[in-house]
């Protein structure tokens, strides 16, 4: 999740576990700093923008790495902070909780994390909560501000920290129930429309768990469905788009494409723009303004040739329009997402026989 959430979660855990010994202010600061450590992998060198995308939240987010790092970090803290020298077990447990909860809540987002690396190298991305969710973060932020504001430990602060952590954790768990409900509803809606989706995936909408984006995949196209908890499913609108199977066939063996296909778990689309072949991750962002889009090849003279991968900066030209649409959908009011309806136009296919395979 976002850096503020990771800081406040780590700070709340540390303040609860170590605040009585260290003082709430120092404990919260220590926990907040520890809570950001796994994301330092963004500083590691990578070979390409695609590698930066698919290998973020990698080994630094593995619970097995955390188990190895815990005694090292814990012992540094015990030996360098006098007030913690008689609390080795508590300090080690606090460090492990802060590191692993960072990884776990990242795994609840659709981007996911390689939680069990190296024994299970694929990223786990549940998708039941958006990367920024105020309802999850605000209770933690409030108690952390309280911890920073007071100089002494108190039973009231202790109770508030427990309440905030319980509320946020319960909300996170509830999000998986809401996700399952959205997928169940979408399956029925697709069936009624005569769509035989081989994969259905519900993803929490921006900043909330009231509106869900559901992707339904067929062999050569995908369908987006936006469901509010307050909807009448009989009024559901399905947006259908081509996955451009002709372009995908031309990318077989392209290293950057194969990495993106693996990381997206098959939820991707290809597109052709100004002679550039672009791969987009369908799970993050809204059609056609997906957050992660990469140029991986060019279509030149009837042939598809690989190019060094290049990230395309995400732009949302219809932001105000989308915010109004989202507000309507959160309240359960029917609303057409105009930007997506306009993006459904077909593009001419290319001759697969002209593909030049890349290594």
C-alpha positions in Angstrom: 0.0 0.0 0.0 1.0 3.6 0.0 4.0 4.9 2.1 1.8 6.8 4.6 -0.2 3.6 5.4 3.0 1.5 5.8 4.5 4.1 8.1 1.4 4.5 10.3 0.9 0.7 10.5 4.5 0.1 11.6 4.3 3.1 14.0 1.0 1.8 15.6 2.4 -1.7 16.1 5.6 -0.4 17.6 3.8 2.1 19.9 1.6 -0.7 21.2 4.4 -3.2 21.7 7.3 -0.9 22.8 5.6 2.3 23.9 5.5 1.5 27.6 9.2 0.9 27.7 10.5 3.4 25.1 7.8 6.1 25.3 5.0 6.4 22.7 6.7 9.1 20.6 10.0 7.3 20.2 8.4 3.9 19.7 6.1 5.3 17.0 9.0 6.9 15.1 11.0 3.7 15.3 8.1 1.6 14.0 7.3 4.0 11.2 10.9 3.8 10.0 11.0 0.0 10.2 7.7 -0.1 8.3 9.3 1.6 5.3 12.3 -0.7 5.1 10.8 -3.3 2.7 10.1 -0.6 0.1 13.7 0.3 -0.1 13.9 -2.2 -2.9 13.1 0.7 -5.3 16.7 1.8 -4.8 18.1 -1.5 -6.2 19.4 -1.3 -9.8 17.3 -2.8 -12.5 17.9 -3.5 -16.2 14.7 -1.9 -17.6 11.4 -0.2 -16.7 9.7 -3.6 -17.0 12.0 -5.1 -14.5 11.4 -2.2 -12.1 7.7 -2.9 -12.4 7.6 -6.7 -12.1 10.4 -7.1 -9.5 9.3 -4.4 -7.1 7.9 -5.9 -3.8 10.2 -8.8 -4.4 12.6 -10.5 -2.0 12.5 -7.6 0.5 8.8 -8.4 1.1 9.3 -12.2 1.7 8.4 -13.4 5.2 11.3 -15.8 5.0 13.7 -12.9 4.5 12.0 -11.1 7.3 12.6 -14.1 9.6 16.3 -13.8 8.8 16.4 -10.1 9.1 14.5 -9.9 12.4 17.3 -11.1 14.7 19.8 -8.8 13.0 17.7 -5.7 13.2 16.3 -6.7 16.6 19.8 -7.2 18.1 21.0 -3.9 16.8 18.1 -2.2 18.5 18.5 -4.1 21.8 22.2 -3.2 21.9 21.9 0.4 20.9 18.9 1.5 22.9 19.4 1.1 26.6 15.7 1.0 27.5 15.2 -2.1 25.3 18.1 -4.2 26.7 15.8 -6.3 28.9 13.1 -6.8 26.3 14.9 -8.8 23.6 12.0 -11.1 22.8 9.5 -8.3 22.7 11.8 -6.3 20.4 12.4 -9.2 18.0 8.7 -9.9 17.8 7.9 -6.3 17.2 10.4 -6.1 14.3 9.0 -9.2 12.7 5.4 -8.0 13.0 6.2 -4.7 11.4 8.1 -6.2 8.5 5.6 -9.0 7.8 2.4 -6.8 8.2 4.0 -4.5 5.6 4.2 -7.4 3.2 0.8 -8.8 4.0 -1.2 -5.6 3.4 0.8 -5.1 0.1 -0.3 -8.7 -0.9 -3.9 -7.6 -0.3 -3.6 -5.0 -3.1 -3.8 -6.1 -6.8 -0.1 -5.2 -7.4 0.7 -7.9 -4.9 4.0 -9.0 -3.4 6.3 -12.0 -3.6 5.3 -13.0 -0.1 6.9 -16.5 0.0 10.0 -15.9 -2.1 12.1 -18.0 -2.9 9.9 -21.1 -2.3 7.0 -19.6 -4.2 8.4 -16.9 -6.6 5.1 -15.6 -8.0 3.6 -12.4 -6.6 0.4 -12.8 -4.5 -2.1 -10.0 -5.2 -5.5 -10.5 -3.7 -6.9 -7.2 -5.0 -9.5 -6.7 -2.3 -8.2 -3.3 -1.3 -7.0 -0.3 -3.2 -3.4 0.9 -2.8 -4.8 4.0 -1.0 -7.8 3.4 1.2 -8.7 6.1 3.7 -11.0 3.9 5.7 -8.1 1.6 6.4 -5.4 4.2 7.1 -7.3 7.0 9.0 -7.8 5.1 12.3 -4.1 4.2 12.3 -3.1 7.8 11.4 -5.2 9.3 14.2 -3.7 7.1 17.0 -0.1 7.5 15.6 -0.6 11.3 15.7 -1.8 10.9 19.3 1.3 8.8 20.1 3.6 11.5 18.7 1.7 14.2 20.5 1.9 12.8 24.1 5.1 12.3 26.1 4.0 9.5 28.4 2.3 6.1 28.0 -1.3 5.8 29.2 -4.0 3.1 29.3 -6.2 5.3 27.0 -3.5 5.4 24.3 -3.0 1.6 24.7 -6.7 1.0 24.2 -6.9 3.4 21.2 -4.0 1.6 19.5 -5.6 -1.8 20.0 -8.9 -0.5 18.7 -7.3 1.1 15.6 -5.4 -2.0 14.7 -8.4 -4.3 15.2 -10.7 -2.0 13.2 -8.2 -1.7 10.2 -7.5 -5.5 10.3 -11.2 -6.3 10.4 -11.9 -3.9 7.5 -9.1 -5.6 5.5 -10.7 -9.0 6.2 -14.2 -7.7 5.3 -12.8 -6.5 1.9 -12.2 -10.1 0.9 -15.9 -10.9 1.6 -17.0 -8.0 -0.5 -14.7 -9.1 -3.3 -16.1 -12.6 -3.3 -19.6 -11.1 -3.4 -18.7 -8.9 -6.4 -17.3 -11.9 -8.3 -20.4 -13.9 -7.6 -22.7 -11.1 -8.9 -20.5 -10.6 -11.9 -20.6 -14.3 -12.8 -24.4 -14.1 -12.9 -24.4 -10.9 -14.9 -22.0 -12.2 -17.5 -24.0 -15.4 -17.8 -27.2 -13.5 -18.4 -25.5 -11.6 -21.1 -24.3 -14.8 -22.8 -20.7 -14.2 -21.9 -18.7 -17.3 -21.1 -15.8 -15.7 -19.1 -12.9 -18.1 -18.4 -11.6 -15.9 -15.7 -13.4 -13.4 -13.5 -11.5 -11.1 -11.1 -13.0 -8.4 -8.9 -10.7 -5.5 -7.9 -11.5 -2.8 -5.3 -12.3 0.5 -6.9 -10.2 3.7 -6.3 -10.1 4.7 -2.6 -13.0 2.5 -1.6 -14.5 -0.9 -1.3 -18.0 0.1 -2.3 -17.4 0.1 -6.1 -15.7 -2.9 -7.7 -14.1 -3.3 -11.1 -14.7 -6.8 -12.4 -12.7 -8.2 -15.3 -14.2 -11.0 -17.3 -11.8 -12.7 -19.8 -12.5 -14.5 -23.0 -10.0 -15.7 -25.5 -9.8 -12.5 -27.7 -11.6 -9.9 -25.6 -12.2 -8.8 -22.0 -15.2 -7.2 -20.3 -15.2 -4.6 -17.6 -18.1 -4.4 -15.2 -18.4 -1.9 -12.4 -20.5 -2.9 -9.5 -21.6 -0.9 -6.5 -22.8 -2.4 -3.2 -26.0 -0.4 -3.8 -26.6 -1.5 -7.4 -29.5 -3.1 -9.0 -27.7 -5.7 -11.1 -30.4 -5.7 -13.7 -29.0 -2.2 -14.8 -25.4 -3.3 -15.0 -23.5 -2.0 -18.0 -20.7 -4.2 -19.5 -17.8 -2.6 -21.4 -16.2 -4.9 -24.0 -12.7 -4.5 -25.4 -10.4 -6.4 -27.7 -7.3 -7.9 -26.2 -5.7 -7.7 -29.7 -4.8 -11.4 -30.0 -3.2 -10.7 -33.3 -0.6 -8.5 -31.6 -0.1 -10.9 -28.7 0.7 -13.7 -31.1 3.5 -11.6 -32.6 5.1 -11.0 -29.1 5.6 -14.7 -28.2 9.2 -15.0 -27.0 9.7 -11.3 -26.4 11.4 -11.1 -23.0 9.7 -7.9 -21.8 6.3 -9.2 -22.9 6.8 -12.6 -21.2 7.6 -10.9 -17.9 4.5 -8.7 -18.2 2.3 -11.6 -19.0 3.7 -13.5 -16.0 3.3 -10.6 -13.6 -0.2 -9.7 -14.7 -1.3 -13.3 -14.4 -2.7 -13.0 -17.9 -4.8 -9.9 -17.3 -3.2 -7.7 -20.0 -4.0 -6.2 -23.4 -1.9 -5.2 -26.3 -2.4 -2.2 -28.5 -0.9 -0.5 -31.5 -0.3 3.3 -31.4 1.9 5.2 -33.9 3.6 2.0 -34.9 4.4 1.1 -31.3 3.1 -2.1 -29.7 2.0 -1.4 -26.1 1.3 -3.9 -23.4 -1.0 -2.7 -20.5 -1.8 -4.4 -17.2 -5.6 -4.5 -17.0 -5.7 -4.8 -13.2 -4.4 -1.3 -12.4 -6.2 1.8 -13.7 -9.2 2.1 -15.9 -9.5 1.6 -19.7 -7.9 3.3 -21.6 -5.8 5.0 -18.9 -4.0 2.1 -17.4 -1.3 2.9 -14.9 1.3 0.5 -16.2 1.8 0.5 -19.9 5.0 -0.4 -21.8 6.2 -0.2 -25.3 7.8 -3.6 -26.1 8.0 -3.7 -29.9 7.4 -1.8 -33.1 5.3 -2.7 -36.2 7.5 -1.7 -39.2 7.2 -2.6 -42.8 4.7 -5.4 -42.1 6.9 -7.0 -39.4 6.9 -6.8 -35.6 10.4 -6.2 -34.2 11.5 -5.9 -30.5 12.6 -2.6 -29.0 14.1 -1.8 -25.6 11.1 -1.7 -23.3 9.9 1.8 -22.5 7.4 2.9 -19.8 4.6 5.2 -20.9 3.7 7.9 -18.5 0.2 7.4 -17.1 -2.3 10.2 -18.0 -5.9 10.6 -17.0 -7.3 13.2 -19.4 -10.9 12.7 -18.1 -10.1 12.9 -14.3 -12.9 15.2 -13.4 -15.4 13.2 -15.5 -14.2 10.0 -13.9 -14.5 11.4 -10.4 -18.1 12.4 -11.1 -18.7 8.9 -12.5 -17.2 7.3 -9.4 -19.3 9.4 -7.1 -22.4 8.3 -8.9 -21.4 4.6 -8.8 -20.5 4.8 -5.1 -24.0 6.0 -4.4 -25.4 3.3 -6.6 -26.7 5.7 -9.3 -26.4 4.3 -12.9 -23.7 6.1 -14.8 -22.0 5.5 -18.1 -18.2 5.8 -18.0 -17.8 7.9 -21.2 -14.1 7.5 -21.5 -14.3 3.8 -21.6 -17.3 3.6 -23.9 -15.4 5.7 -26.4 -12.4 3.4 -26.1 -14.3 0.4 -27.4 -13.7 1.1 -31.1 -12.0 -1.7 -33.0 -8.5 -1.4 -34.5 -7.5 -3.1 -37.7 -5.7 -6.4 -37.2 -2.3 -7.2 -38.5 -1.0 -10.2 -40.4 0.3 -12.7 -37.8 2.4 -14.4 -40.6 4.5 -11.2 -40.8 5.7 -11.4 -37.2 9.4 -11.4 -36.6 9.9 -13.4 -33.5 12.2 -11.8 -30.8 14.5 -13.5 -28.4 
